[in-house]
Amino acid sequence: MHEHPHHHHAYGPTETGTVVLDLGGDSGALIIYTGRELHGREIEISRADREGAARTHVAVRERIVQDGTFHSAVYPDLSAGLYTVWWDDDTPAGTVAVTGGVVAEFTWPTSAPPVAN
C-alpha cells in the first residue's frame, strides 16, 4: 500500500486563460480573492438557500495577470443561488449571490468573523 504524507497542495501559478468559465443560462461562476497566505488552502462553499446542501471546495491558486499576480479560488460552474463561503468547518465567512451568466466576486476577510452565540 502506498502512503501519502499529509501536505499542502503544491500548485504552480495559473496562466491567464487556463480557467474556463461556463457561464450562461442558470450557470454562474464565483471568484474568491484571498491573500498569498492562503495559497494551497481549500475553501468550501455550500448553497445557503438549501437545507443540508453538500459543500464543494477548490484550492486557492496563484493567478498571473498582466499587472502581476493575485491569489484566488475559482468555482467555474455553479447553479444560480445564494452560497455560504466557509471560514472553517463551523464558521461562515459570508454569503454571496451567484447569478446565471455572471462571475460573482467575494473577498476573503482578513480576520476571522465573529462567532455567533
Backbone as JSON, one array per atom type, in Angstrom:
{
  "sequence": "MHEHPHHHHAYGPTETGTVVLDLGGDSGALIIYTGRELHGREIEISRADREGAARTHVAVRERIVQDGTFHSAVYPDLSAGLYTVWWDDDTPAGTVAVTGGVVAEFTWPTSAPPVAN",
  "N": [[0.84, -1.18, 0.0], [0.53, 2.19, -0.83], [1.61, 5.04, 0.81], [0.64, 8.4, 1.38], [2.14, 11.25, 2.56], [0.64, 13.74, 4.65], [0.04, 16.83, 3.23], [0.27, 20.27, 2.09], [-1.25, 21.28, -0.93], [0.84, 21.61, -3.71], [0.57, 23.8, -5.86], [1.35, 25.14, -9.0], [1.64, 28.42, -10.49], [-1.26, 29.74, -12.15], [-1.72, 30.3, -15.5], [-2.95, 33.06, -17.47], [-6.14, 32.51, -18.84], [-6.35, 29.76, -18.45], [-8.37, 28.92, -16.83], [-11.54, 27.91, -17.45], [-14.6, 29.36, -17.73], [-17.88, 28.42, -17.43], [-20.4, 29.99, -18.4], [-23.77, 31.18, -18.4], [-27.3, 30.91, -19.04], [-28.54, 29.21, -16.35], [-26.17, 29.0, -15.07], [-23.47, 30.23, -13.19], [-20.42, 31.8, -12.07], [-17.93, 31.88, -9.47], [-15.52, 33.85, -7.9], [-13.21, 33.85, -5.37], [-11.32, 36.12, -3.76], [-8.2, 36.08, -2.23], [-5.5, 36.46, 0.16], [-1.93, 35.96, -0.32], [-1.16, 34.24, 1.69], [-3.03, 32.22, 1.87], [-2.49, 30.45, -0.1], [-2.85, 27.36, -1.71], [-4.64, 26.44, 0.18], [-7.81, 24.89, 0.73], [-10.99, 26.13, 0.06], [-14.22, 25.98, 1.22], [-17.56, 25.98, -0.05], [-21.14, 26.26, 0.12], [-24.59, 25.77, -0.79], [-26.58, 28.3, 0.43], [-29.24, 28.6, 0.47], [-30.41, 26.16, 0.53], [-31.35, 23.65, 2.61], [-29.08, 21.64, 4.4], [-27.3, 21.36, 2.27], [-24.73, 19.97, 0.23], [-21.21, 20.55, 0.62], [-18.78, 22.09, -1.47], [-15.42, 22.29, -2.68], [-12.53, 24.2, -3.65], [-9.06, 24.73, -4.38], [-6.98, 27.47, -3.37], [-5.25, 29.31, -5.73], [-2.33, 30.7, -7.32], [-2.69, 33.35, -9.53], [-1.7, 34.54, -12.66], [-1.61, 37.67, -14.02], [-1.81, 40.48, -16.28], [-0.91, 42.7, -14.8], [0.58, 41.6, -12.75], [0.45, 39.32, -10.05], [-2.19, 37.51, -8.42], [-4.06, 35.94, -5.78], [-6.5, 33.43, -5.73], [-9.57, 31.56, -5.36], [-11.36, 29.67, -7.62], [-14.56, 28.95, -8.71], [-15.89, 27.47, -11.26], [-18.39, 26.7, -12.38], [-21.33, 27.08, -11.27], [-24.64, 26.57, -10.09], [-27.18, 29.04, -10.22], [-27.83, 30.94, -7.28], [-27.86, 31.44, -3.68], [-24.89, 31.39, -1.85], [-22.98, 30.07, 0.88], [-19.84, 30.99, 2.07], [-17.27, 29.26, 3.58], [-15.39, 29.87, 6.45], [-14.18, 28.13, 8.25], [-14.79, 24.75, 9.4], [-17.12, 25.24, 10.88], [-17.75, 27.95, 10.85], [-19.19, 30.54, 9.06], [-17.77, 32.61, 6.52], [-19.07, 34.43, 5.09], [-21.75, 35.33, 2.8], [-22.65, 34.92, -0.63], [-24.19, 35.92, -3.62], [-24.85, 34.06, -6.49], [-25.33, 34.53, -9.87], [-26.9, 33.52, -12.89], [-24.86, 33.47, -15.8], [-23.03, 35.35, -14.93], [-20.0, 36.41, -13.3], [-19.52, 36.11, -10.01], [-18.06, 37.86, -7.24], [-16.02, 37.57, -4.34], [-14.46, 38.75, -1.47], [-12.05, 37.43, 0.59], [-12.24, 37.56, 4.11], [-10.01, 39.51, 6.2], [-9.64, 38.82, 8.81], [-10.83, 36.45, 11.24], [-14.33, 35.89, 11.19], [-16.77, 37.15, 13.56], [-17.93, 34.88, 16.07], [-21.1, 33.52, 16.17], [-23.38, 33.54, 18.9]],
  "CA": [[0.0, 0.0, 0.0], [1.34, 3.41, -0.96], [1.16, 6.07, 1.74], [0.94, 9.78, 1.02], [2.19, 12.11, 3.74], [-0.3, 14.86, 4.6], [0.75, 18.03, 2.83], [-0.44, 21.3, 1.34], [-1.1, 21.07, -2.36], [1.85, 22.5, -4.3], [0.1, 24.18, -7.18], [2.08, 26.2, -9.67], [0.77, 29.52, -10.88], [-2.17, 29.52, -13.26], [-1.56, 31.31, -16.54], [-4.18, 33.65, -17.95], [-6.86, 31.73, -19.84], [-6.43, 28.32, -18.2], [-9.63, 28.63, -16.14], [-12.66, 28.09, -18.37], [-15.83, 29.62, -17.0], [-19.03, 28.0, -18.21], [-21.43, 30.92, -17.98], [-24.95, 31.28, -19.24], [-28.48, 30.26, -18.51], [-28.61, 29.15, -14.9], [-24.83, 28.77, -14.53], [-22.61, 31.37, -12.93], [-19.12, 31.45, -11.51], [-17.55, 32.61, -8.26], [-14.1, 34.01, -7.62], [-12.92, 34.32, -4.01], [-9.98, 36.72, -3.71], [-7.56, 35.87, -0.93], [-4.1, 36.86, 0.19], [-0.95, 34.93, -0.65], [-1.01, 33.29, 2.8], [-3.97, 31.11, 1.73], [-2.09, 29.64, -1.26], [-2.95, 25.92, -1.49], [-5.74, 26.09, 1.09], [-9.08, 24.64, 0.08], [-12.09, 26.91, 0.61], [-15.5, 25.31, 0.99], [-18.79, 26.74, -0.19], [-22.35, 25.44, 0.02], [-25.8, 26.55, -1.05], [-27.15, 28.84, 1.67], [-30.7, 28.58, 0.34], [-30.88, 24.77, 0.53], [-31.05, 22.99, 3.89], [-28.23, 20.46, 4.32], [-26.63, 21.26, 0.97], [-23.35, 19.48, 0.27], [-20.17, 21.55, 0.39], [-17.81, 21.82, -2.51], [-14.24, 23.11, -2.39], [-11.41, 24.29, -4.59], [-7.85, 25.26, -3.74], [-6.51, 28.8, -3.73], [-4.11, 29.25, -6.66], [-1.76, 31.97, -7.76], [-3.1, 33.67, -10.9], [-0.81, 35.52, -13.28], [-2.32, 38.6, -14.88], [-0.92, 41.46, -16.9], [-0.33, 43.62, -13.81], [1.28, 40.9, -11.68], [-0.2, 38.09, -9.64], [-3.1, 37.56, -7.28], [-4.44, 34.61, -5.32], [-7.95, 33.28, -5.68], [-10.22, 30.26, -5.56], [-12.34, 29.86, -8.7], [-15.61, 27.93, -8.87], [-16.25, 27.88, -12.63], [-19.7, 26.3, -12.88], [-22.25, 26.97, -10.14], [-26.0, 26.95, -10.41], [-27.55, 30.31, -9.61], [-28.39, 30.83, -5.94], [-27.1, 32.06, -2.6], [-23.88, 30.47, -1.33], [-22.19, 30.38, 2.07], [-18.4, 30.75, 1.98], [-16.93, 28.78, 4.92], [-14.09, 30.24, 7.03], [-13.69, 26.83, 8.72], [-15.88, 23.78, 9.37], [-18.33, 25.69, 11.57], [-17.93, 29.39, 10.8], [-19.29, 31.14, 7.73], [-17.03, 33.85, 6.28], [-20.02, 35.33, 4.47], [-22.56, 34.75, 1.75], [-22.52, 35.59, -1.92], [-25.22, 35.52, -4.59], [-24.37, 33.7, -7.81], [-26.38, 34.75, -10.87], [-26.59, 32.9, -14.18], [-24.2, 34.29, -16.8], [-22.23, 36.39, -14.29], [-18.95, 36.0, -12.37], [-19.65, 36.76, -8.7], [-16.77, 38.04, -6.58], [-16.07, 37.61, -2.88], [-13.12, 38.98, -0.91], [-11.83, 36.7, 1.84], [-11.99, 38.51, 5.22], [-8.61, 39.49, 6.69], [-9.6, 38.2, 10.13], [-11.96, 35.54, 11.45], [-15.61, 36.54, 11.52], [-17.21, 36.9, 14.95], [-18.69, 33.64, 16.22], [-22.45, 33.76, 16.67], [-23.66, 32.83, 20.15]],
  "C": [[0.88, 1.24, 0.0], [0.78, 4.5, -0.06], [1.56, 7.45, 1.23], [1.01, 10.6, 2.3], [1.22, 13.28, 3.56], [0.48, 16.13, 4.24], [-0.19, 19.02, 2.18], [-0.26, 21.0, -0.14], [-0.09, 22.08, -2.91], [1.43, 22.82, -5.73], [1.0, 25.27, -7.74], [1.12, 27.31, -10.03], [-0.09, 29.15, -12.09], [-1.98, 30.65, -14.27], [-2.93, 31.84, -16.95], [-4.83, 32.72, -18.97], [-6.95, 30.25, -19.55], [-7.68, 27.94, -17.43], [-10.76, 28.92, -17.12], [-13.93, 28.25, -17.55], [-17.02, 29.29, -17.91], [-20.24, 28.82, -17.78], [-22.61, 30.88, -18.94], [-26.1, 30.52, -18.65], [-28.51, 30.35, -17.0], [-27.25, 28.98, -14.25], [-24.08, 30.08, -14.37], [-21.29, 30.87, -12.4], [-18.87, 32.32, -10.28], [-16.04, 32.66, -8.17], [-13.97, 34.55, -6.21], [-11.49, 34.82, -4.01], [-9.42, 36.58, -2.31], [-6.17, 36.52, -0.96], [-3.21, 35.68, -0.12], [-0.87, 33.86, 0.44], [-2.0, 32.12, 2.71], [-3.63, 30.2, 0.55], [-2.14, 28.15, -0.9], [-4.07, 25.5, -0.56], [-7.02, 25.84, 0.29], [-10.18, 25.41, 0.81], [-13.4, 26.23, 0.22], [-16.63, 26.32, 0.83], [-19.96, 25.77, -0.2], [-23.53, 26.35, -0.26], [-26.38, 27.0, 0.27], [-28.67, 28.72, 1.66], [-31.25, 27.16, 0.23], [-30.42, 24.1, 1.82], [-30.17, 21.76, 3.66], [-27.5, 20.27, 3.0], [-25.18, 20.8, 1.15], [-22.38, 20.63, 0.01], [-19.3, 21.11, -0.77], [-16.6, 22.71, -2.23], [-13.29, 23.13, -3.58], [-10.24, 24.92, -3.85], [-7.56, 26.67, -4.25], [-5.26, 28.65, -4.59], [-3.59, 30.66, -6.92], [-2.17, 32.18, -9.22], [-2.18, 34.75, -11.44], [-1.63, 36.37, -14.24], [-1.34, 39.64, -15.39], [-0.2, 42.33, -15.87], [0.43, 42.92, -12.69], [0.59, 39.6, -11.34], [-1.21, 38.39, -8.54], [-3.46, 36.13, -6.94], [-5.95, 34.53, -5.22], [-8.35, 31.83, -5.79], [-11.32, 30.5, -6.58], [-13.27, 28.66, -8.77], [-16.26, 28.22, -10.22], [-17.68, 27.59, -13.05], [-20.64, 26.04, -11.71], [-23.66, 27.3, -10.6], [-26.35, 28.21, -9.61], [-28.16, 30.08, -8.23], [-27.5, 31.55, -4.94], [-26.16, 31.02, -1.99], [-23.26, 31.0, -0.05], [-20.74, 30.05, 1.76], [-17.95, 30.42, 3.4], [-15.52, 29.18, 5.31], [-13.39, 28.99, 7.55], [-14.9, 25.89, 8.75], [-17.2, 24.32, 9.9], [-18.68, 27.16, 11.36], [-18.06, 29.91, 9.38], [-18.45, 32.41, 7.64], [-17.95, 34.89, 5.67], [-20.86, 34.59, 3.45], [-22.4, 35.57, 0.48], [-23.59, 35.04, -2.86], [-24.56, 35.24, -5.93], [-25.55, 33.79, -8.78], [-25.94, 34.1, -12.17], [-25.94, 33.9, -15.13], [-23.24, 35.34, -16.25], [-21.15, 35.76, -13.41], [-19.14, 36.79, -11.08], [-18.27, 36.83, -8.06], [-16.97, 38.16, -5.08], [-14.65, 37.81, -2.38], [-13.03, 38.32, 0.45], [-11.55, 37.71, 2.96], [-10.56, 38.4, 5.74], [-8.51, 38.93, 8.09], [-10.86, 37.37, 10.29], [-13.22, 36.31, 11.77], [-15.98, 36.27, 12.96], [-18.06, 35.64, 15.01], [-20.06, 33.98, 16.82], [-22.7, 32.95, 17.93], [-24.98, 32.1, 20.06]]
}
